Every structure is written in C-alpha cells, then in structure tokens.
Amino acid sequence: MLFLDCLDFCIRNILSFNGTKKVWDCMRTHDSVSILIFNTSRQCFVVVKQFRPAVYMCEVERHCPQVFQNQDKENCHLEDPLPAVVGVTYELCAGIVDKPDLSLEEVAREEILEECGYCVPATDLRKITSYRSGVGVTGSRHTLFYAEITDQMKTGKGGGQPEEGELIEVVEIPLEDSMKFAFDESLPKTPGVIFGFVWFQNNIAPKLPKK
C-alpha cells in the first residue's frame, strides 16, 4: 500500500519551457505494483477495502466545507464531521516497490500473501502492463499483474500488517457482477479496479469454459 511515509522528498522545480519559466510541485515516491486476482474455484475477483485519509478529507470538504473555515491548515483537527466509511475505497491488492533485492513479481507475490492470504508462486504472475501513475504530481511507475488462485492456495487470513497501520478487508466480487460493480459510482474504487475488470473481460473471460 502507498502511505505518506514512503515519500522521499518534495521538490519545487523551476524550468524553462518554450522560453517561459514555470513552477511545479513534485513528489518522488516509490514505484508500485498491483494485482488483479481471480479465484477460479468460485469464479470471483479478490479485491481489498481500506480507509484512505485523502478520500475522507475530500468528502469532508465536499459535504462540510465549513469545517475548514478559519482552520490552521498545519494542525487541523476534525470532530468527526462524517463517518469514516466515506473514506473507504475498493482497490486491487497492491504495494510499493521498496525492496531492491526482489523482482516485481516477488514484490507482488508478497503483497498477495500479506493482504489477501493466498500463496501464489511468483512465476505464475502474468504481467498485464506498466504505466506512469499520478503523473500530475509523482510520475512513479506502476506495474499491473494478473494472478489466478484457488481456494486451496489460501494459507492465511490476509488483512495486511496492522503494526504498519494497515487495516484491510478482503472482498470477493462475483464475475457475473464485476462489470456492474466496476461502473457503479456509488461504490468508491480506484481506476485499477475498473481497468483490471475490463482487461479480464477482453482477455480472459472469452477463454473460460462455457456454463
């Protein structure tokens, strides 16, 4: 998972662009991986739910703008203006790349085990693509993998690492409901979930055995 403590530094660059000086705020973050996980035993996707402070703050500002009036932005204290659930999002299993001795596949394998409780060989992971994420501020590289699991591969309860502040709930999305889920705006989710489900429909679903 991506946390603020993974930021190495913030910089302000002043560059000449077509003869005009421009100023950008940039943050350098770790590269990251995410995994589209499909359980073939029960024909469902395995995703995670977790609380995201930035999402919560955006919802507070949208619904309760008065909370931020006359507030010290460096020491803003909220008196529970909204329930915490408004800051919970559905996401693919994911993690930062902060172990130079591990391949991207090995990093992804560890995240699947920690967050979702399934033991998947790194060699069984299929790379879907890589791209630049957060290009407006960070520009780090993100790599998306696909993994198939079975119920027999479940070796732990998942849920992340509480000692690192991770509070993760594992959720299963039935294949037949996945596209409706992907485009249901009432269910907050990351773009990776939508992209992953669409990719699956185009590349994996046509090869599945017909019921």
C-alpha positions in Angstrom: 0.0 0.0 0.0 1.1 3.6 -0.5 1.5 5.7 2.6 2.8 9.2 3.1 5.8 7.9 4.8 7.0 6.3 1.6 7.7 9.8 0.2 11.4 10.5 -0.1 11.2 14.2 -0.6 9.1 17.1 -2.1 10.8 19.4 -4.5 9.8 22.5 -6.4 11.3 22.8 -9.8 11.7 25.9 -11.9 12.3 25.0 -15.5 12.3 26.9 -18.7 9.6 25.6 -21.0 9.4 27.1 -24.5 11.2 30.2 -23.2 8.8 30.6 -20.3 9.7 29.8 -16.7 7.3 27.5 -15.0 7.0 26.2 -11.4 5.9 22.7 -10.5 5.5 20.9 -7.2 6.7 17.3 -7.4 6.9 14.4 -5.0 9.2 11.4 -5.5 7.6 8.2 -4.4 8.4 4.5 -4.7 7.3 2.6 -7.8 4.4 0.2 -7.1 2.6 -2.9 -8.2 -1.0 -4.1 -8.1 -2.5 -7.5 -8.9 -5.8 -8.4 -10.5 -6.7 -11.6 -8.6 -9.2 -14.1 -9.9 -10.4 -17.1 -7.9 -11.1 -19.9 -10.3 -12.6 -22.1 -7.6 -15.6 -19.7 -7.2 -15.3 -17.5 -10.3 -14.8 -14.3 -8.4 -12.3 -11.4 -8.1 -10.5 -10.8 -4.9 -10.1 -7.1 -4.0 -9.5 -5.1 -0.8 -11.2 -2.4 1.0 -9.3 0.1 3.1 -9.6 3.6 4.6 -7.9 6.4 2.7 -7.4 9.7 4.6 -7.2 11.7 1.4 -10.5 10.4 0.2 -12.1 11.1 3.6 -10.8 14.7 3.6 -12.1 15.3 0.1 -15.6 14.1 1.2 -15.5 16.2 4.3 -14.6 19.3 2.2 -17.4 18.5 -0.2 -20.1 17.9 2.3 -19.0 20.1 5.2 -16.9 22.9 3.8 -17.4 25.0 7.0 -15.1 22.6 8.8 -12.1 24.1 7.0 -13.0 27.7 7.5 -10.6 29.5 9.8 -8.7 26.3 10.4 -5.0 26.1 10.9 -4.1 24.0 7.9 -0.9 22.7 9.6 -2.8 21.5 12.7 -6.4 20.8 11.5 -8.4 18.7 14.0 -11.8 17.3 12.9 -14.6 16.5 15.3 -15.9 13.5 13.3 -18.0 15.5 10.8 -18.6 12.4 8.6 -18.5 8.7 9.3 -15.2 7.0 8.5 -16.9 4.8 5.9 -16.9 7.7 3.4 -13.1 7.4 3.2 -13.2 3.6 2.4 -12.3 2.6 -1.2 -12.3 -0.7 -3.2 -8.8 -1.4 -4.6 -6.7 -4.1 -6.2 -4.2 -5.8 -3.9 -1.1 -3.5 -4.2 2.1 -2.4 -2.7 5.2 -0.2 -3.1 8.4 -1.4 -4.6 10.9 -0.8 -1.7 13.0 -4.0 -1.7 15.7 -3.8 -4.3 16.7 -7.4 -3.9 13.2 -8.6 -5.0 11.8 -8.7 -8.6 8.5 -7.0 -9.3 6.8 -10.4 -9.4 8.3 -11.3 -5.9 7.0 -8.0 -4.5 3.6 -8.7 -5.9 3.6 -12.3 -4.5 4.4 -10.9 -1.0 1.5 -8.4 -1.3 -1.0 -11.1 -2.3 0.0 -13.2 0.8 0.0 -10.2 3.2 -3.2 -8.5 2.1 -5.3 -11.4 0.8 -3.8 -14.5 2.4 -3.1 -16.5 -0.8 0.3 -18.1 -1.6 1.0 -17.6 -5.3 4.3 -18.6 -6.9 6.0 -15.5 -8.4 6.4 -17.5 -11.7 2.6 -17.7 -12.0 2.1 -14.0 -12.1 1.3 -12.6 -15.6 2.3 -9.0 -16.3 -0.5 -7.0 -17.9 1.2 -3.7 -18.4 3.1 -0.9 -16.7 2.3 2.8 -16.7 3.0 6.1 -15.0 0.7 6.8 -12.1 0.0 10.1 -10.5 1.5 12.0 -13.4 0.4 15.3 -12.2 2.5 15.1 -9.0 4.6 12.0 -8.7 5.3 10.3 -12.1 6.2 7.0 -10.5 5.9 3.7 -12.4 3.2 1.3 -11.7 3.1 -2.4 -12.9 -0.2 -4.4 -13.0 -0.2 -8.2 -12.8 -2.8 -10.9 -13.2 -2.9 -13.9 -10.8 -5.3 -16.9 -10.7 -5.8 -18.5 -7.4 -7.9 -21.4 -6.0 -9.4 -22.0 -2.5 -6.6 -24.5 -1.8 -4.0 -21.7 -2.1 -5.4 -19.9 0.9 -2.7 -20.1 3.7 -3.5 -17.0 5.8 -6.3 -14.6 6.7 -4.7 -11.6 4.9 -5.6 -8.1 6.1 -2.2 -6.6 5.7 0.2 -5.7 8.6 -1.6 -3.9 11.4 1.7 -2.9 13.0 2.3 -0.8 9.9 -1.1 0.8 10.1 -2.8 -1.4 7.5 -6.5 -2.1 8.1 -7.5 -4.1 5.1 -10.7 -6.1 4.4 -10.7 -8.7 1.8 -13.7 -8.7 -0.5 -14.9 -11.0 -3.3 -16.7 -9.8 -6.4 -18.5 -12.5 -8.4 -17.5 -12.5 -12.0 -21.1 -12.1 -13.2 -21.4 -8.9 -11.1 -18.0 -7.4 -11.9 -18.8 -5.0 -14.7 -21.8 -3.6 -12.9 -19.6 -3.2 -9.9 -16.9 -1.5 -11.9 -19.1 1.3 -13.1 -21.3 1.7 -10.1 -20.3 5.2 -8.9 -21.8 4.7 -5.5 -19.0 2.2 -4.7 -15.8 4.2 -4.5 -12.9 2.5 -6.2 -9.6 3.1 -7.9 -9.1 3.2 -11.7 -7.1 -0.1 -11.4 -10.2 -2.0 -10.5 -12.1 -0.7 -13.5 -9.2 -1.2 -15.9 -8.5 -4.7 -14.5 -12.1 -5.9 -14.8 -12.3 -4.6 -18.4 -9.0 -6.2 -19.3 -10.3 -9.5 -17.9 -13.4 -9.3 -20.0 -11.4 -8.8 -23.1 -8.6 -11.2 -22.5 -9.6 -14.0 -20.0 -13.4 -14.2 -20.0 -13.7 -15.4 -23.6 -11.4 -18.4 -22.8 -13.4 -19.5 -19.8 -15.4 -22.8 -20.1 -19.0 -22.1 -21.0 -21.5 -22.9 -18.3 
